[in-house]
Amino acid sequence: MTMSDKGTANQGNNLDPWYDHYAARTSGLTASEVRALFAVASRPEVVSLAGGMPYVSALPRDLVVGAMDRVMRERGAVALQYGSGQGVPALREQILEVMALEGISGSADDVVVTTGSQHALELFSKLFIDPGDIVLAEGPSYVTAMVIFNSFQADVDHVPMDEHGLIPQALREHIARLKAEGRRVKFLYTVPSFHNPAGVTLSWERRLEILEIARQNDILVLEDNPYGLLYFGDRAPDAMRSVESEGVVYLGTFSKTLAPGFRVGWALAPHAIREKLILANEAAVLSPSSFSQLVISQYLSDADWQGQIDTFRGVYRERKETMLAALGEYLPELSWTNPNGGFYVWLTLPERLDSKAMLPRAVKELVAYTPGTAFYADGGGRQNIRLSFCYPTPEQIRVGIRRLATVINGELDLLDTFAGTGSLNPVRPGRTYPNPPSDLR
């Protein structure tokens, strides 16, 4: 019997003879729309407004090369060896200094270094999610978090947002409904500062109110904060972890404020959860990269890292302003968010358009974006687009928005032609939103 015959006998499929052997949870392992775009968006002729790639060229190379050289000269044998499953102690102490900028105090003993904060999110989900559990998350929410939660067979319940972030009253209503249905809510996942994808920031008053709701309902909060230090004007409110140590697990990363290639993130967790995270970390990767950790530790010791973060702020502020100006010039009839930090603008299309269906035409016009559907577990977001301004140059951003306008107007013209009417969706020309519409969902 050939392998192909064996696969047929075992109820496999023509492409994968082992299809019926996989664990049930692998049905949730689907390629995200962001990842699927990378192959196309990497073509040099395509302007990519899709991926959230930091502009690492703004990082002076000699700062990193110098740190690498010193680590290899002075601690090479340690850097190239296995390390602790919790992470290098010196780096964990320095992480406390980073978090202090957002009001967080803690112990280095409660910090667990991971292979990027994405890894911390996966480890946390592995520890807490059973099939059928509910994860509460903003609607929209970070695309790969949705993939992870789905891979562990959780049901994501999206709570609406507005220009001030997650709506506390909506959170109360969702929790009450889920309890009445007998569902088990495991935790609330939130990106409170310069949200991915919506760009909004949860107000301080709402942070406190949401923490109180979580306490009252015995719900753990998973605070994911990659962008908090990348503000353009006023800094974001202090982290939720700054006022709640036992009910919040905080995730941080060096991917946005240094470089993602090092793959170093961390979790700050209550003592008992920290112990389980270390065990899960050791089971998954044995230990995070000693080399990457030591290089980052050396960089934090030798370089003006806060000054470098300020340089990144200036780069991203210029790109955001370019994007908003281009949207105002080429698509003045639409609405969008005006983030005060981070990487993203959330664009709202006329009701008749579908961002996912429109994407192939956009790629043909040599511009890529991420459709809003990527950020919902329930199929929502078809009227939205996430535009990323962090990586392309200002000139590329202008070109990309011009091409996007061609696509959107072409789609509207096509719909008008087939509908036999020349009217557009009723919007007020020239209106932009400094904050997202109140019905952002």
Secondary structure, 3 states (H helix, E strand, C coil): CCHHHHHHHCCCCCCCCCHHHCCHHHHHCCCCHHHHHHHHHCCCCCEECCCCCCCHHHCCHHHHHHHHHHHHHHHHHHHCCCCCCCCCHHHHHHHHHHHHCCCCCCCHHHEEEECCHHHHHHHHHHHHCCCCCEEEEEECCCHHHHHHHHHCCCEEEEEEEECCEECHHHHHHHHHHHHHCCCCEEEEEECCCCCCCCCCCCCHHHHHHHHHHHHHCCCEEEEECCCCCCECCCCCCCCHHHCCCCCEEEEEECCCCCCHHHCCEEEECCHHHHHHHHHHHHHHHCCCCHHHHHHHHHHHHHCCHHHHHHHHHHHHHHHHHHHHHHHHHHCCCCEECCCCECCEEEEECCCCCCHHHHHHHHHHCCEECEEHHHHCCCCCCCCEEEEECCCCCHHHHHHHHHHHHHHHHHHHHHHHHHHCCCCCCCCCCCCCCCCCCCCCC
